[in-house]
């Protein structure tokens, strides 16, 4: 499979793009996995994820870690960056943001396995961590710890 074959259908890579207005309008793109049949883990870390509280409109901040074992498809990283950025003006609770991102990636990629950890910074003095996973980890694939410590504040 040539690079031209893999990347020929991408619309956002290599050009100027505008941040989508909302997650619903964001276009996630995928490319064929050139290592299909090989078990391996892909990790995306978004330490500066932001969304809005749906009640107050105030910003919420999270450190997201997305791990997946690809099957036939890989997510194109620029489209993922734009998708995650589209939450900046989107009002939703922490749980909804985290799980919605996981489900959208599962629908797009049909991975062997996926998990997302949403490590949300405190609002009202309470941090909220949200985790979504599609099932058991495939055998013989190394899945490292997400490496995000429990929030300790100044303690």
C-alpha positions, -999 to 999 in steps of 0.1 A, spaced: 0 0 0 15 33 -10 13 66 8 -8 80 -20 -33 52 -14 -34 57 23 -38 94 23 -57 101 -9 -91 106 7 -80 130 35 -96 164 34 -79 182 63 -43 171 63 -18 194 47 -39 225 44 -54 253 64 -84 243 85 -108 261 107 -118 248 142 -152 231 138 -181 249 156 -192 218 175 -183 182 179 -213 173 157 -199 193 129 -163 181 133 -152 156 106 -131 128 120 -111 110 93 -95 76 92 -68 59 71 -61 23 64 -39 6 90 -7 -4 72 1 -28 100 -33 -45 101 -31 -79 118 -3 -68 141 -14 -61 177 -1 -28 190 -14 1 210 -18 37 198 -20 65 224 -31 101 221 -27 125 250 -46 158 252 -34 175 284 -52 208 276 -87 196 266 -114 222 273 -152 222 272 -179 243 288 -201 236 318 -236 232 303 -251 250 333 -228 280 339 -209 283 306 -177 283 325 -147 265 310 -138 230 322 -103 215 317 -92 179 314 -62 158 306 -74 131 282 -56 99 274 -69 78 245 -55 43 239 -66 20 212 -56 -12 195 -64 -6 158 -80 -31 135 -85 -20 99 -84 18 106 -62 45 122 -76 79 131 -60 107 113 -44 128 140 -51 163 126 -88 155 124 -87 142 159 -70 174 171 -97 195 154 -125 173 168 -112 176 203 -108 214 198 -144 216 188 -154 210 224 -141 244 234 -175 260 228 -195 229 236 -215 226 268 -216 191 283 -209 174 316 -175 157 320 -190 122 318 -208 131 285 -177 146 269 -154 117 278 -178 89 269 -190 106 237 -154 109 224 -148 73 231 -180 61 214 -174 84 183 -139 69 179 -153 33 183 -179 40 156 -153 55 132 -125 30 137 -140 -3 148 -109 -9 169 -99 -42 185 -100 -23 218 -103 13 230 -102 31 263 -103 68 272 -94 83 305 -108 118 312 -89 133 341 -109 165 348 -95 194 369 -116 204 400 -147 225 398 -163 233 431 -134 216 448 -141 181 433 -121 166 405 -140 141 383 -122 112 365 -142 94 338 -132 61 322 -147 43 292 -134 10 277 -148 -13 251 -139 -47 266 -110 -69 276 -75 -59 264 -65 -81 235 -39 -107 244 -2 -101 236 -6 -63 233 13 -41 258 -10 -14 272 9 10 295 -6 26 325 -21 60 315 4 77 339 -20 104 352 -18 106 390 -50 111 410 -55 148 416 -38 158 448 -41 196 447 -16 211 471 -14 180 493 
